C-alpha cells in the first residue's frame, strides 16, 4: 500500500478512533497530539538573551534543489536597534524548519501545556529561548538523517521586528559584528 493510500485510510479511521496508532500506522502529522509529553521552555544563553525587543532579521539560503538538505538560516540580532553596533550573527547552518513573523501582527503563540523555567518567569525580559519536547519537535521526529546521532532543538527568538523559530540539529554559532560588513549569499537554481 502506498503512502497516500495509508493517509486516506487514516483520515477515514480518525473519525472513529481516538488513538490513531490503534490501526498500526498513521502519518506523524495526524497523531502528534495524542502523546502527552510535558514540554519545557528554558532560557537560551546568548550575548543578547536579556535584550528588550532586539531587532531580528532572518537570512535564508536554499540548498541545491535535489539534495536532501534543508535551508541554511542565519539571523542578525541587533540588541540596540538595526542601525547600532554591536550586532550578532547567529548561524544555524542547515535547518529542518523555521518561521519568521512580524512581531506586531504575529498570531498569538499557543504554548499549550509547556512549563516555563524559573529563569524565564523571574526575569524582566528574555528574548532567546529553547523549547524542549515542543509539538514541532514531536512532529518532526524521524525526519533526520538516520545515520546521524544528533538531536533536534527548537529555538525561539522574540524581537522588536520579527519573531523567529528554528528547528535545527546543529548547535548555532554566534559571532559579534562590530562594524559594517558584507555578507554574500549564493544559491544555485
C-alpha positions, 0 to 999 in steps of 0.5 A: 500500500502506498503512502497516500493510500495509508493517509486516506485510510487514516483520515477515514479511521480518525473519525472513529478512533481516538488513538490513531496508532490503534490501526498500526500506522498513521502519518506523524502529522495526524497523531502528534497530539495524542502523546502527552509529553510535558514540554519545557521552555528554558532560557537560551544563553546568548550575548543578547538573551536579556535584550528588550525587543532586539531587532531580528532579521532572518537570512535564508539560503536554499540548498541545491534543489535535489539534495536532501538538505534543508535551508541554511538560516542565519539571523542578525540580532541587533540588541540596540536597534538595526542601525547600532553596533554591536550586532550578532550573527547567529548561524544555524547552518542547515535547518529542518524548519523555521518561521519568521513573523512580524512581531506586531501582527504575529498570531498569538503563540499557543504554548499549550501545556509547556512549563516555563523555567524559573529563569524565564518567569523571574526575569524582566525580559528574555528574548532567546529561548529553547523549547524542549519536547515542543509539538514541532519537535514531536512532529518532526521526529524521524525526519533526520538523517538516520545515520546521524546521532544528533538531536533536534532543538527548537529555538525561539527568538522574540524581537522588536521586528520579527519573531523567529523559530528554528528547528535545527540539529546543529548547535548555532554559532554566534559571532559579534559584528562590530562594524559594517560588513558584507555578507554574500549569499549564493544559491544555485537554481 
